[in-house]
Amino acid sequence: MADFPASLIKDLFMRVKEYPRFSNEEIEKFCWMAVHEHKHGVLPSEYDIREIDEELYLQLLQEFKSQNQLQ
């Protein structure tokens, strides 16, 4: 698994929380959106099938899961 800079994970983490209609119940969707935006420079459209960096997605998702356990 690739290690991404902690600063990148933190930036994406904050970006996810600022999305309109952010919800912890749909955290997978919002993490995917952030990684897509990071890679392609735009938020995904409704039927966007472009690939994302799955390892980055998993690290971001893990960050949310670890933060939720602390609360």
Secondary structure, DSSP 4 states (H G I P E B T S, - for coil): -PPPPHHHHHHHHHHHHHSTT--GGGHHHHHHHHHHHHHHSS---TT------HHHHHHHHHHHHHHHHH-
